[in-house]
Structures are given as C-alpha cells and as structure tokens.
C-alpha cells in the first residue's frame, strides 16, 4: 500500500524545494493537499511522480515542479481572487485555494468538472468553485482576477484573457513547446499588460487554444 503522506513530503523535498521554490505558504499547501484524491483510482500509486500525470480524456496534471514554480511567480496573496484555467480534476484549484481568498476553477470538459467539484468537496475546500465553459474565453462574469493561472501550454500569448486581469493582476502561462516552451509572467499595470519569460518548461497543451491555420497566397 502506498504511503501517500511520505510520497507527498518526498515530492515537496525532492521536486519542489530543490528547484528554487522557497515560498513557505506554497510549500505548506503542497505538503497538505492530497494529490492522490485528484487522480483516477488506478493511477493513485503514481500520483506524486515527477512528470505530467495523465488523468483521462487526454488531460494531465502539471508536473509538480513546474506547477510550483508557476505558482511562486504568481505571488498569490490571501486577498486575491484566482482564475484557474483548465483545472481538470481540481488539484491546482485546491492548492491555490490554500493561498488565495477565492478560486474559480474553469473546465470545459464536463466529466472533469464534475470530478473536480466532487474532489474539492471531499477535501473540504470551501473557498473555490468550478464552472464549465470554454478555456479560451475564460470566466469574465466572475472576474476580474488578481491571478489567472493556465494549467498547460498555449501556442501564443492569451491576449483575450488580459481583459479579465485586475489592476496589478498576474497571468502565468507556458507558451510554445516545440521544441522548448517558455513560462511567462504577464502583469497588468496602469491598464497595460507586459510580460517576460521566467523559466523554460515543456508541458502538455491546453485544448481550445489552437491557432487556426492561415494560407499565404
């Protein structure tokens, strides 16, 4: 039988802390949230592995070290409202809920959204909710947000989500991935959004962000 508590501590010590993650609130959250609750029962024994984890329907949970580094750059505070784009089964939402005032998990796969809602309830998370809708379109009705977090890569910067950032808001996303993706931090200041690369990362693509092919004549 897998000792999930030991596996969780091992993940934090050997995948998170050793990769430059020093945010004590984030470390505490990842040490507390039971990742195995957010994966299919057949995969619970590998819930803490050091790579993207398949959860069904072609979707994955982000590799723990990449997830943690993105969260650290987001600098989530206890007064922030967070939009968690592509929340899948809700693990990222549960961790972010430990750091923020409230979290809106956005998922376009109805099966995954239902799983996330159930898992969050089981985990006793009371300051997060899951809504179903297009990942690309975001969730403007519940915004604006101090943090927008994307659980996967997109081909180009998601400018259509910038309007859902509050003043001072941060958006974290991995752009590209063929062959190397880059994690970006975008910040809204005085009505203008600017961004920079914060580290290199290759993660699975999020659905609905595909760029339509254009023909050149």
C-alpha positions as CSV (number, residue, x, y, z in Angstrom):
1,X,0.0,0.0,0.0
2,X,1.3,3.4,-0.9
3,X,2.2,5.8,1.9
4,X,0.7,8.9,0.4
5,X,1.9,11.2,3.3
6,X,5.5,10.1,2.7
7,X,5.1,10.4,-1.1
8,X,3.8,14.0,-0.6
9,X,6.7,15.0,1.6
10,X,9.2,13.4,-0.9
11,X,7.6,15.3,-3.7
12,X,7.9,18.6,-1.9
13,X,11.5,18.0,-0.8
14,X,12.9,16.4,-4.0
15,X,10.9,18.0,-6.7
16,X,9.8,21.4,-5.3
17,X,12.2,22.8,-2.8
18,X,15.3,21.7,-4.8
19,X,14.1,23.6,-7.8
20,X,14.2,27.0,-6.3
21,X,10.7,27.1,-4.7
22,X,11.1,29.0,-1.4
23,X,7.5,30.3,-0.8
24,X,6.7,28.8,2.6
25,X,2.9,29.2,2.1
26,X,3.1,27.4,-1.2
27,X,5.3,24.6,0.3
28,X,2.8,24.2,3.1
29,X,-0.1,24.0,0.7
30,X,1.6,21.4,-1.5
31,X,2.5,19.4,1.7
32,X,-1.1,19.4,2.7
33,X,-3.2,18.9,-0.3
34,X,-3.7,15.2,-1.0
35,X,-2.8,15.0,-4.7
36,X,-3.9,11.3,-4.9
37,X,-7.5,12.4,-4.3
38,X,-7.4,14.3,-7.7
39,X,-6.3,11.4,-9.9
40,X,-8.2,8.3,-11.1
41,X,-8.1,5.5,-8.6
42,X,-6.0,3.3,-10.9
43,X,-3.2,6.0,-11.0
44,X,-3.1,6.9,-7.3
45,X,0.0,4.9,-6.8
46,X,1.9,7.3,-9.2
47,X,0.1,10.5,-8.1
48,X,3.4,12.1,-7.0
49,X,5.6,11.2,-9.9
50,X,8.0,13.8,-11.4
51,X,6.2,14.4,-14.7
52,X,2.8,15.4,-16.1
53,X,0.3,12.9,-14.9
54,X,-2.5,11.5,-17.1
55,X,-6.0,11.8,-15.6
56,X,-8.1,10.7,-18.6
57,X,-9.8,12.4,-21.5
58,X,-6.4,13.3,-22.9
59,X,-5.7,15.7,-20.0
60,X,-2.8,15.8,-17.5
61,X,-1.9,17.4,-14.1
62,X,1.1,19.6,-14.4
63,X,4.5,18.2,-13.3
64,X,4.8,19.2,-9.6
65,X,8.0,21.2,-10.0
66,X,6.6,23.2,-13.0
67,X,3.3,23.8,-11.2
68,X,5.1,25.0,-8.1
69,X,7.4,27.4,-10.0
70,X,4.5,28.9,-11.8
71,X,2.6,29.4,-8.5
72,X,5.6,31.0,-6.9
73,X,5.9,33.6,-9.7
74,X,2.2,34.3,-9.4
75,X,2.8,35.6,-5.8
76,X,-0.7,34.7,-4.7
77,X,-1.8,36.6,-1.6
78,X,-4.6,35.9,0.9
79,X,-6.8,38.6,-0.6
80,X,-6.5,37.5,-4.2
81,X,-9.2,36.1,-6.5
82,X,-7.8,33.5,-8.8
83,X,-9.0,32.1,-12.1
84,X,-7.6,28.5,-12.6
85,X,-7.9,27.8,-16.3
86,X,-8.0,24.1,-17.2
87,X,-8.5,23.0,-13.6
88,X,-9.2,19.4,-14.7
89,X,-9.9,17.3,-11.6
90,X,-9.2,20.3,-9.3
91,X,-5.8,19.7,-7.8
92,X,-4.4,23.0,-8.8
93,X,-7.6,24.7,-7.6
94,X,-7.2,23.0,-4.2
95,X,-3.6,24.2,-3.8
96,X,-4.4,27.8,-5.0
97,X,-7.4,27.9,-2.6
98,X,-4.9,27.4,0.3
99,X,-3.1,30.6,-0.9
100,X,-6.0,32.9,-2.1
101,X,-9.2,34.4,-0.8
102,X,-11.2,32.6,-3.5
103,X,-10.6,30.5,-6.7
104,X,-12.7,29.9,-9.7
105,X,-11.8,26.7,-11.5
106,X,-12.6,26.8,-15.2
107,X,-13.0,23.5,-17.1
108,X,-14.6,22.8,-20.4
109,X,-14.8,19.0,-20.0
110,X,-18.0,18.4,-18.1
111,X,-16.8,15.0,-16.8
112,X,-13.6,16.5,-15.4
113,X,-15.5,19.5,-14.0
114,X,-17.8,17.1,-12.1
115,X,-14.8,15.2,-10.8
116,X,-13.2,18.4,-9.6
117,X,-16.3,19.6,-7.8
118,X,-16.6,16.2,-6.0
119,X,-12.9,16.1,-5.1
120,X,-12.9,19.7,-3.8
121,X,-15.9,18.9,-1.6
122,X,-14.3,15.7,-0.3
123,X,-11.1,17.7,0.5
124,X,-13.2,20.3,2.4
125,X,-12.3,23.2,0.2
126,X,-14.9,25.9,0.8
127,X,-13.4,28.9,-1.0
128,X,-13.4,27.5,-4.5
129,X,-16.0,26.7,-7.2
130,X,-15.8,25.0,-10.6
131,X,-17.5,26.5,-13.6
132,X,-17.9,24.8,-17.0
133,X,-17.0,26.8,-20.1
134,X,-14.5,27.5,-22.9
135,X,-11.0,27.6,-21.5
136,X,-10.0,30.1,-24.2
137,X,-12.8,32.5,-23.3
138,X,-12.1,32.5,-19.5
139,X,-14.7,33.4,-17.0
140,X,-15.3,37.1,-17.3
141,X,-18.6,37.0,-15.3
142,X,-16.8,36.1,-12.1
143,X,-13.8,38.4,-12.7
144,X,-11.7,40.5,-12.6
145,X,-8.9,38.4,-11.1
146,X,-5.6,39.2,-9.3
147,X,-4.2,36.0,-10.7
148,X,-5.0,33.9,-13.8
149,X,-3.3,30.5,-13.9
150,X,-3.2,28.3,-17.0
151,X,-2.7,24.6,-16.5
152,X,-0.9,23.8,-19.7
153,X,0.7,25.3,-22.7
154,X,-0.7,27.6,-25.4
155,X,0.7,28.4,-28.8
156,X,0.7,32.2,-28.5
157,X,0.2,34.7,-25.6
158,X,-3.5,34.6,-24.5
159,X,-4.3,38.2,-25.0
160,X,-8.0,37.6,-24.9
161,X,-7.7,36.8,-21.2
162,X,-5.8,40.0,-20.4
163,X,-9.0,42.0,-20.0
164,X,-10.0,39.7,-17.1
165,X,-7.0,40.8,-15.1
166,X,-7.5,43.3,-12.3
167,X,-5.1,46.2,-12.0
168,X,-1.8,44.7,-10.7
169,X,-3.0,41.2,-11.8
170,X,-0.7,38.5,-12.9
171,X,-1.2,35.8,-15.5
172,X,1.0,32.7,-15.6
173,X,1.2,30.5,-18.7
174,X,3.6,28.3,-20.7
175,X,3.8,29.4,-24.3
176,X,5.1,27.0,-27.0
177,X,6.9,23.7,-26.5
178,X,8.3,22.7,-29.9
179,X,11.0,22.0,-29.0
180,X,11.2,24.3,-25.9
181,X,8.3,26.0,-24.1
182,X,8.7,29.2,-22.0
183,X,6.8,30.0,-18.8
184,X,5.7,33.7,-19.0
185,X,4.6,36.1,-16.3
186,X,2.2,38.8,-17.6
187,X,1.4,41.8,-15.3
188,X,-1.3,44.4,-15.7
189,X,-0.1,47.9,-14.6
190,X,-1.8,51.2,-15.3
191,X,-4.1,49.5,-17.8
192,X,-1.2,48.0,-19.9
193,X,-0.1,44.3,-19.8
194,X,3.5,43.4,-20.2
195,X,5.2,40.1,-20.0
196,X,8.6,38.3,-19.6
197,X,9.9,34.8,-19.7
198,X,10.6,33.4,-16.2
199,X,11.8,29.9,-17.0
200,X,11.8,27.2,-19.6
201,X,9.2,24.4,-19.4
202,X,7.6,21.8,-21.6
203,X,4.0,20.9,-20.6
204,X,1.0,19.4,-22.3
205,X,-1.1,21.7,-24.4
206,X,-4.5,23.0,-23.2
207,X,-7.4,22.4,-25.5
208,X,-9.3,25.2,-27.3
209,X,-6.3,27.4,-27.7
210,X,-5.2,26.1,-31.1
211,X,-4.4,28.8,-33.7
212,X,-6.3,28.4,-36.9
213,X,-4.0,27.8,-39.9
214,X,-3.8,30.6,-42.4
215,X,-3.0,30.4,-46.1
216,X,-0.5,32.6,-47.7
217,X,-1.1,33.3,-51.5
